[in-house]
Every structure is written in structure tokens, then in C-alpha cells.
């Protein structure tokens, strides 16, 4: 395709994605599912799992391979912009109030599923062919452990927004613990990739660079931005120049964390947290959120879904292994986080909600396992098993949350509403 043809095709892809997302979203909302789940399913349905399987000629026409080099960077922009908005709305004050709970939930949400994932990796490594012969037992255990303890941070954020939990204790504890979980999972992945490359400096750069970025952004840049915000508040509006500066900082944060091997979502999220609260964050959310949520973010979820092939699970044996992985994922993440929240004094209803939300894996899981498949750490069959686990744990989150947090006789969950910023 020429550049002109790619541009024209890109606009056609956008229209197709948005129409399909809205159509599935209408059905999903009737089942109590947030739009983020509809977007994930739309990507899977538009990809090789359905469209490519049933109408391969249509799939090839709508999503030719060469068009992916345009869709991919735009999808990443949408993800980074949304995570910046999540950071803008992140309530550090509530996290401080619930720091003990957030830390306990985070640790439980990493340790329990990691141990179960490592045990499953040992079982698969020794008794099945789900890991390639080139993968060592240690790499298998580290990778599957990291895959099991991931929380889909972007999806978690959208579900929290959909449930109107932004600014509540449930939302803050879940987001705080989810952010730590994902950062830890990416660090574990860096260790695995470093072992494969025989280069320990890769993992050191990933972990050390991430810690340095957080420190510089929150301890140095944030106070400087707060001083500038005084003039903005006195003026009563955020100028176009200041808006562009904030967007530039968003891009630089995502760029840096991508360069060091930690996903750009973390750079964008931390930069959003660093923005001064009040007029600045309100103005940024008002300008960025509508277009990001309506247009850019669906492209990310759809792009990720296009790389998913559900047809690889074609035997009863593989479905049995998928059920085993799913049971370990739900027990290791959901139950462990619920118990951790209860142990720190959280009410049972809130703890059940936190455990349910932390069990969402979604497309961050798909990103990690795609890397594992591309690097030859896992087989296509194990990839498909982990896809099933990611999809099911995401689909069950919203209805299960409503069921577990609803007071007896109430038509809807009795939850606190977000406080005004």
C-alpha cells in the first residue's frame, strides 16, 4: 500500500472498530458489562478468532498486515492518554488513608498467584509439552508466575470509572495495588527476558530506571508543577501553551518508560499523578478524556484483540488445562486479595469488591503473553490457554462485583460515591 492508501484504509478501520464496539457495547450494557469489555471482545471478534476464521477474505481486506504499522502507534497513544487521565483522577489522599490495605492487597495479589503460577509451570514443564524445549524450568516458572499475578491496570481503571468508584476507598485501594502488581509483573518479565538474552543489565535498567523515574517525577517535577499551578489558579484557566506542556510531559513519561523496558502506561500514569490537583487536573481531564475514551482507547483494545487466536484450543485436554489455570488464577488473585483486605480491617463487602476487581487481567495479560509467544517462552497452545483465562476473569468481574457488593434487598450495590475533587 502507498502512504495515501494506508491513510484512507486507516480511516475505514476506525469507522469499522467504532461501529462494532458500539454494537457490542449496547449488548454488553444490558448484561451489566462496561464498555471496556465490549472493546476487548470487539477486538477478538474482528481478529482471526472469528472474522479471520469465518470470513478470511473480509479480515484480510479490513486488517491487512501492512496497516498494522499505522494502527499500532495510534493505539498506544490512546492507551497512554487514558492512563494519564487515570493518574489525574488518582486520589493519593485516599491511598494514604488506606495504605496498609493497599500494600497488603498488593502483596497478596502478587505472592499467591505467583506461587500457584510457578507450581503450574512445574507441572506443565514436567508432564506436558506446553512449554517449548528451549525454555528452562526457571524461565517457565518466572514467566507463568508473572502472567498469573498481572492485573489489567487500564481495564481496572475503566471498570472503576464505569462503576463510579473513582475517589472511593475501593477504587483507590484497587488502583494502588493494581499499579504495584503490574509494575512487579513487568519487572519479573524483564528478569526472564534478561535470562534469555544472557544480559542481567536489561533487568537492572528496567527496575532501576522505573524507580528513578517515579522518584524524579514525584519528588522533583511535581513540586515544580505545583508552583506553576499557583499562577494558573490565580488566572482561572489553563492556557493553550500550558496544555501543550502537559501533553509533552505525558509523551516524555511514556517514552522514557518504554525505552527502559517498562510499559509506557506506567510513565503516563505517574505523570498524571504528578499534575497539580484542582483547576489544572480538572482542565486536563475535561480536554483529554472525551476524545481519548470515545476514539483512541477502543483502537488499543481492538489492536490487542487482533493478535488473539482462540481457535488454538482444539482438544478436551487443552480445555482441561485451561480450566486448571483459570481456577488457580481466580483463587490465587481474587481470594488472596479479599483475605488480605479483610485482614487489614476492610469491611467484607468492600473486600469482596476489591478481590473481584483485582482479578481483572484483560489485555495487559495479552500483551505479556504475546511477548512470551514471540520470544518462544510459551507454546501457541499455552498462549491460547492464558487468553481464555484473561477473557474469563475480565468478563466475570463486573457482574460478580455487583453480586458480591449488593446489600440484601437492594437493587444496586450500596457504595460510596466519589468525592468532588
BELWOLIN-V488349 format. One record per pair of residues at least 4 apart in sequence whose C-alpha atoms are under 7 Angstrom apart, sorted by sequence separation. I is the first residue (numbers start at 1). J is the second residue. D is the distance in Angstrom with one decimal. If there is no record, write none. Layout:
I_J_D ; I_J_D
This chain:
1_5_5.7 ; 2_6_6.2 ; 3_7_6.2 ; 4_8_6.3 ; 5_9_6.0 ; 6_10_6.0 ; 7_11_6.6 ; 8_12_6.6 ; 9_13_6.2 ; 10_14_6.3 ; 11_15_6.4 ; 12_16_6.2 ; 13_17_6.0 ; 14_18_6.1 ; 15_19_6.1 ; 16_20_6.2 ; 17_21_6.0 ; 18_22_6.1 ; 19_23_6.1 ; 20_24_6.2 ; 21_25_5.8 ; 22_26_6.2 ; 23_27_6.9 ; 24_28_6.0 ; 25_29_6.0 ; 26_30_6.7 ; 27_31_6.8 ; 28_32_6.3 ; 29_33_5.1 ; 33_37_6.5 ; 34_38_7.0 ; 35_39_6.2 ; 36_40_6.3 ; 37_41_6.2 ; 38_42_5.9 ; 39_43_6.3 ; 40_44_6.5 ; 41_45_6.1 ; 42_46_6.0 ; 43_47_6.1 ; 45_49_6.2 ; 46_50_6.5 ; 47_51_5.7 ; 48_52_3.8 ; 49_53_5.9 ; 50_54_5.8 ; 51_55_5.3 ; 52_56_4.3 ; 55_59_6.4 ; 56_60_6.1 ; 57_61_6.3 ; 58_62_6.1 ; 59_63_5.7 ; 60_64_5.0 ; 63_67_6.5 ; 67_71_6.5 ; 68_72_5.7 ; 70_74_6.8 ; 71_75_6.1 ; 72_76_6.3 ; 73_77_6.2 ; 74_78_6.4 ; 75_79_6.4 ; 76_80_6.1 ; 77_81_6.0 ; 78_82_6.1 ; 79_83_6.2 ; 80_84_6.2 ; 81_85_6.5 ; 82_86_6.3 ; 83_87_6.2 ; 84_88_6.3 ; 85_89_6.4 ; 86_90_6.0 ; 91_95_6.6 ; 92_96_6.1 ; 93_97_6.3 ; 94_98_6.1 ; 95_99_5.3 ; 98_102_6.1 ; 99_103_6.0 ; 100_104_6.1 ; 101_105_6.0 ; 102_106_6.0 ; 103_107_6.1 ; 104_108_6.1 ; 105_109_5.8 ; 106_110_6.3 ; 107_111_6.0 ; 108_112_5.8 ; 109_113_6.6 ; 110_114_5.9 ; 111_115_6.1 ; 112_116_6.3 ; 113_117_5.8 ; 114_118_6.0 ; 115_119_6.2 ; 116_120_6.2 ; 117_121_6.1 ; 118_122_6.3 ; 119_123_6.3 ; 120_124_6.0 ; 121_125_5.8 ; 122_126_6.1 ; 123_127_5.8 ; 124_128_4.9 ; 125_129_6.9 ; 131_135_6.5 ; 135_139_6.4 ; 136_140_6.1 ; 137_141_6.2 ; 138_142_6.1 ; 139_143_5.9 ; 140_144_6.0 ; 141_145_5.8 ; 142_146_6.1 ; 143_147_6.1 ; 144_148_6.1 ; 145_149_6.4 ; 146_150_6.3 ; 152_156_5.9 ; 153_157_6.1 ; 154_158_6.4 ; 155_159_6.1 ; 156_160_6.1 ; 157_161_6.2 ; 158_162_6.0 ; 159_163_6.1 ; 160_164_6.1 ; 161_165_6.0 ; 167_171_6.3 ; 168_172_6.0 ; 169_173_5.9 ; 170_174_6.0 ; 171_175_6.0 ; 172_176_5.9 ; 173_177_6.0 ; 174_178_5.8 ; 175_179_6.0 ; 176_180_6.5 ; 177_181_6.1 ; 178_182_6.1 ; 179_183_6.2 ; 180_184_6.1 ; 181_185_6.1 ; 182_186_6.2 ; 183_187_6.3 ; 184_188_6.3 ; 185_189_6.2 ; 186_190_6.2 ; 187_191_6.4 ; 188_192_6.4 ; 189_193_6.2 ; 190_194_5.9 ; 191_195_6.2 ; 192_196_6.3 ; 193_197_6.2 ; 194_198_5.8 ; 195_199_6.4 ; 200_204_6.6 ; 201_205_6.0 ; 202_206_6.2 ; 203_207_6.2 ; 204_208_5.6 ; 205_209_5.3 ; 206_210_6.1 ; 207_211_6.4 ; 208_212_6.1 ; 209_213_6.0 ; 210_214_6.3 ; 211_215_6.2 ; 212_216_6.1 ; 213_217_5.9 ; 214_218_6.0 ; 215_219_5.5 ; 216_220_5.2 ; 217_221_4.9 ; 218_222_5.1 ; 219_223_6.9 ; 220_224_6.7 ; 221_225_6.2 ; 222_226_6.2 ; 223_227_6.4 ; 224_228_6.6 ; 225_229_6.1 ; 226_230_6.8 ; 228_232_6.8 ; 229_233_6.0 ; 230_234_6.2 ; 231_235_6.2 ; 232_236_6.1 ; 233_237_6.7 ; 238_242_6.3 ; 239_243_6.2 ; 240_244_6.3 ; 241_245_6.3 ; 242_246_6.3 ; 243_247_6.4 ; 244_248_6.1 ; 245_249_6.3 ; 246_250_6.3 ; 247_251_6.3 ; 248_252_6.1 ; 249_253_6.0 ; 250_254_6.3 ; 251_255_6.0 ; 252_256_6.1 ; 253_257_6.4 ; 254_258_6.1 ; 255_259_6.2 ; 256_260_6.4 ; 257_261_6.2 ; 258_262_5.4 ; 264_268_6.3 ; 265_269_6.0 ; 266_270_6.0 ; 267_271_6.2 ; 268_272_6.2 ; 269_273_6.4 ; 270_274_6.3 ; 271_275_6.7 ; 276_280_6.1 ; 277_281_5.4 ; 278_282_6.1 ; 279_283_6.0 ; 280_284_6.2 ; 281_285_6.0 ; 282_286_6.1 ; 283_287_6.3 ; 284_288_5.9 ; 285_289_5.3 ; 288_292_6.2 ; 289_293_5.9 ; 290_294_6.0 ; 291_295_5.5 ; 292_296_4.8 ; 293_297_5.4 ; 297_301_6.7 ; 298_302_6.0 ; 299_303_5.9 ; 300_304_6.3 ; 301_305_6.2 ; 302_306_6.2 ; 315_319_6.5 ; 316_320_6.2 ; 317_321_6.4 ; 318_322_6.1 ; 319_323_6.2 ; 320_324_6.4 ; 321_325_6.3 ; 322_326_6.1 ; 323_327_6.1 ; 324_328_6.3 ; 325_329_6.0 ; 326_330_6.2 ; 327_331_6.1 ; 328_332_5.6 ; 329_333_5.9 ; 330_334_5.3 ; 331_335_5.1 ; 332_336_5.7 ; 333_337_6.0 ; 334_338_6.2 ; 335_339_6.2 ; 336_340_6.1 ; 337_341_6.1 ; 338_342_6.2 ; 339_343_6.1 ; 340_344_6.5 ; 341_345_6.8 ; 342_346_5.0 ; 346_350_6.4 ; 347_351_6.0 ; 348_352_6.0 ; 349_353_6.3 ; 350_354_6.2 ; 351_355_6.1 ; 352_356_6.1 ; 353_357_6.2 ; 354_358_6.0 ; 355_359_6.4 ; 361_365_5.6 ; 362_366_6.8 ; 363_367_6.1 ; 364_368_6.4 ; 365_369_6.2 ; 366_370_5.9 ; 367_371_6.4 ; 368_372_6.4 ; 369_373_6.1 ; 370_374_6.1 ; 371_375_6.1 ; 372_376_6.1 ; 373_377_6.0 ; 378_382_6.2 ; 379_383_6.2 ; 380_384_6.3 ; 381_385_6.4 ; 382_386_6.2 ; 383_387_6.2 ; 384_388_6.4 ; 385_389_6.5 ; 386_390_6.2 ; 387_391_6.2 ; 388_392_6.0 ; 389_393_6.0 ; 390_394_6.2 ; 391_395_6.1 ; 392_396_6.1 ; 393_397_6.3 ; 396_400_5.8 ; 397_401_5.8 ; 398_402_6.4 ; 399_403_6.2 ; 400_404_6.0 ; 401_405_6.0 ; 402_406_5.8 ; 406_410_6.4 ; 1_6_6.0 ; 28_33_4.9 ; 29_34_6.3 ; 44_49_6.2 ; 45_50_5.0 ; 46_51_5.2 ; 47_52_5.8 ; 48_53_5.6 ; 51_56_6.5 ; 124_129_7.0 ; 125_130_7.0 ; 135_140_6.4 ; 160_165_5.1 ; 161_166_5.7 ; 165_170_6.8 ; 166_171_5.5 ; 167_172_6.3 ; 194_199_5.0 ; 195_200_6.9 ; 216_221_6.4 ; 217_222_6.1 ; 232_237_6.0 ; 238_243_6.6 ; 257_262_4.9 ; 258_263_5.2 ; 276_281_6.4 ; 291_296_6.8 ; 292_297_5.8 ; 313_318_6.0 ; 330_335_7.0 ; 331_336_6.9 ; 341_346_5.5 ; 342_347_6.5 ; 346_351_5.9 ; 372_377_5.0 ; 373_378_5.3 ; 378_383_6.6 ; 28_34_6.9 ; 45_51_6.1 ; 124_130_6.1 ; 125_131_6.0 ; 160_166_6.1 ; 165_171_5.1 ; 194_200_5.3 ; 232_238_6.0 ; 257_263_5.9 ; 258_264_4.9 ; 275_281_6.6 ; 313_319_6.6 ; 342_348_6.3 ; 372_378_5.8 ; 373_379_6.5 ; 406_412_5.8 ; 407_413_6.3 ; 52_59_5.0 ; 257_264_5.2 ; 373_380_6.8 ; 406_413_3.9 ; 407_414_6.4 ; 51_59_5.8 ; 194_202_5.6 ; 405_413_5.4 ; 406_414_6.1 ; 194_203_5.9 ; 255_264_6.4 ; 257_266_7.0 ; 342_351_5.9 ; 25_35_5.4 ; 28_38_6.2 ; 254_264_4.1 ; 257_267_5.4 ; 341_351_5.2 ; 373_383_6.8 ; 160_171_6.0 ; 254_265_6.4 ; 402_413_6.0 ; 125_137_6.6 ; 190_202_6.8 ; 191_203_5.2 ; 25_38_5.0 ; 190_203_5.0 ; 254_267_4.4 ; 338_351_5.0 ; 24_38_5.5 ; 253_267_4.4 ; 254_268_5.1 ; 338_352_5.4 ; 369_383_6.4 ; 122_137_6.9 ; 253_268_5.6 ; 187_203_7.0 ; 190_206_6.7 ; 338_354_6.5 ; 21_38_6.1 ; 338_355_4.5 ; 21_39_5.3 ; 24_42_6.9 ; 157_175_6.9 ; 250_268_5.4 ; 253_271_6.3 ; 337_355_4.8 ; 121_140_5.8 ; 122_141_6.6 ; 187_206_6.7 ; 121_141_5.0 ; 187_207_6.1 ; 335_355_6.3 ; 21_42_5.6 ; 250_271_6.1 ; 334_355_4.4 ; 366_387_6.6 ; 20_42_6.3 ; 334_356_5.5 ; 118_141_4.3 ; 121_144_6.2 ; 117_141_6.8 ; 118_142_6.6 ; 334_358_6.4 ; 153_178_6.0 ; 333_358_6.8 ; 334_359_5.1 ; 365_390_6.3 ; 118_144_6.2 ; 153_179_6.4 ; 333_359_5.6 ; 117_144_5.2 ; 118_145_5.1 ; 151_178_5.7 ; 117_145_4.2 ; 362_390_5.0 ; 330_359_6.5 ; 361_390_5.2 ; 362_391_6.0 ; 115_145_6.6 ; 151_181_6.5 ; 114_145_4.0 ; 117_148_5.8 ; 150_181_6.1 ; 151_182_6.0 ; 113_145_6.6 ; 114_146_6.3 ; 149_181_6.9 ; 150_182_5.4 ; 361_393_6.4 ; 362_394_5.5 ; 360_393_5.5 ; 361_394_6.0 ; 114_148_6.1 ; 359_393_6.3 ; 360_394_4.8 ; 113_148_5.5 ; 114_149_5.7 ; 150_185_5.9 ; 113_149_5.2 ; 149_185_6.7 ; 360_397_6.3 ; 110_149_5.1 ; 146_185_4.9 ; 109_149_6.3 ; 357_397_6.2 ; 356_397_5.8 ; 146_188_6.1 ; 238_280_6.5 ; 146_189_6.6 ; 238_283_6.7 ; 356_401_6.0 ; 142_188_6.8 ; 143_189_6.3 ; 233_279_6.3 ; 210_257_6.8 ; 229_276_6.4 ; 353_401_5.5 ; 13_62_6.6 ; 143_192_6.6 ; 142_192_6.7 ; 225_275_6.7 ; 226_276_5.3 ; 209_260_6.4 ; 225_276_6.4 ; 229_280_6.9 ; 353_404_6.8 ; 210_262_7.0 ; 222_274_4.9 ; 352_404_6.3 ; 353_405_6.0 ; 139_192_5.8 ; 222_275_6.5 ; 352_405_6.9 ; 206_260_5.2 ; 217_271_6.8 ; 205_260_6.1 ; 206_261_5.5 ; 349_404_6.8 ; 350_405_6.9 ; 206_262_6.0 ; 214_270_6.8 ; 218_274_5.7 ; 349_405_5.2 ; 217_274_6.6 ; 304_363_6.8 ; 6_67_6.3 ; 322_385_4.9 ; 326_389_5.2 ; 325_389_6.9 ; 322_388_7.0 ; 313_381_6.6 ; 312_381_6.0 ; 83_154_6.7 ; 86_157_6.7 ; 102_173_4.8 ; 106_177_4.3 ; 110_181_6.2 ; 313_384_6.2 ; 101_173_6.8 ; 105_177_6.1 ; 106_178_6.8 ; 312_384_5.9 ; 102_176_6.1 ; 103_177_6.5 ; 106_180_6.5 ; 310_384_5.9 ; 94_169_6.4 ; 98_173_6.7 ; 102_177_5.2 ; 106_181_6.0 ; 309_384_6.8 ; 91_167_5.7 ; 186_262_6.5 ; 95_172_5.7 ; 94_172_6.3 ; 95_173_6.2 ; 91_172_6.5 ; 95_176_6.9 ; 36_155_6.5 ; 36_158_6.5 ; 34_159_6.3 ; 34_162_6.1 ; 278_421_6.7 ; 84_250_6.8 ; 80_254_6.8 ; 170_350_6.3 ; 174_354_5.9 ; 178_358_6.6 ; 148_329_6.0 ; 83_265_5.9 ; 87_269_4.6 ; 86_269_6.5 ; 87_270_6.2 ; 90_273_6.4 ; 174_357_6.8 ; 80_264_6.5 ; 84_268_4.8 ; 87_271_7.0 ; 88_272_4.5 ; 149_333_6.9 ; 170_354_6.0 ; 174_358_6.3 ; 80_265_5.3 ; 83_268_5.8 ; 84_269_4.7 ; 87_272_4.0 ; 88_273_5.4 ; 79_265_6.8 ; 83_269_4.9 ; 87_273_4.4 ; 84_271_6.6 ; 85_272_6.3 ; 88_275_6.6 ; 80_268_5.5 ; 84_272_4.6 ; 88_281_5.8 ; 85_285_6.1 ; 156_357_6.6 ; 85_289_6.6 ; 156_360_6.5 ; 151_358_6.1 ; 155_362_6.6 ; 151_359_6.6 ; 152_360_5.8 ; 151_360_5.7 ; 152_361_4.3 ; 82_292_6.2 ; 151_361_4.8 ; 152_362_5.3 ; 81_292_6.6 ; 150_361_6.3 ; 152_363_6.3 ; 116_328_6.4 ; 152_364_4.9 ; 152_365_6.6 ; 78_292_5.9 ; 150_365_6.5 ; 113_329_6.4 ; 116_332_6.7 ; 78_296_4.3 ; 79_297_5.7 ; 147_365_6.4 ; 78_297_4.6 ; 113_332_4.2 ; 112_332_5.0 ; 113_333_5.7 ; 75_296_6.3 ; 79_300_6.3 ; 112_333_6.8 ; 147_368_6.9 ; 75_297_6.6 ; 78_300_6.5 ; 75_299_4.9 ; 76_300_6.2 ; 109_333_5.2 ; 112_336_6.6 ; 75_300_4.0 ; 109_336_6.2 ; 75_303_6.9 ; 108_336_5.6 ; 109_337_5.5 ; 108_337_5.7 ; 72_303_6.8 ; 105_337_4.9 ; 108_340_6.3 ; 105_340_5.3 ; 104_340_5.6 ; 105_341_5.9 ; 104_341_6.9 ; 101_341_5.7 ; 135_377_5.6 ; 101_344_5.5 ; 100_344_6.8 ; 132_377_6.8 ; 131_377_6.8 ; 132_378_6.2 ; 131_378_5.0 ; 132_379_5.9 ; 130_378_6.8 ; 131_379_5.5 ; 168_416_6.4 ; 130_379_5.6 ; 168_417_6.6 ; 168_418_5.4 ; 130_381_6.4 ; 167_418_4.7 ; 130_382_5.5 ; 165_417_6.5 ; 166_418_5.6 ; 167_419_6.0 ; 164_417_6.6 ; 165_418_6.1 ; 164_418_6.8 ; 43_301_6.3 ; 47_305_6.4 ; 48_306_6.6 ; 39_298_5.8 ; 43_302_3.7 ; 47_306_4.1 ; 49_308_6.7 ; 42_302_6.3 ; 43_303_6.4 ; 46_306_6.6 ; 47_307_6.8 ; 48_308_6.9 ; 49_309_4.8 ; 40_301_5.2 ; 43_304_6.8 ; 44_305_4.3 ; 47_308_6.9 ; 48_309_5.8 ; 49_310_5.3 ; 39_301_5.8 ; 40_302_6.2 ; 43_305_4.0 ; 44_306_5.8 ; 49_311_6.1 ; 39_302_6.4 ; 43_306_5.5 ; 44_308_6.3 ; 40_305_6.3 ; 37_395_6.8 ; 33_398_5.9 ; 32_398_6.8 ; 32_399_6.2
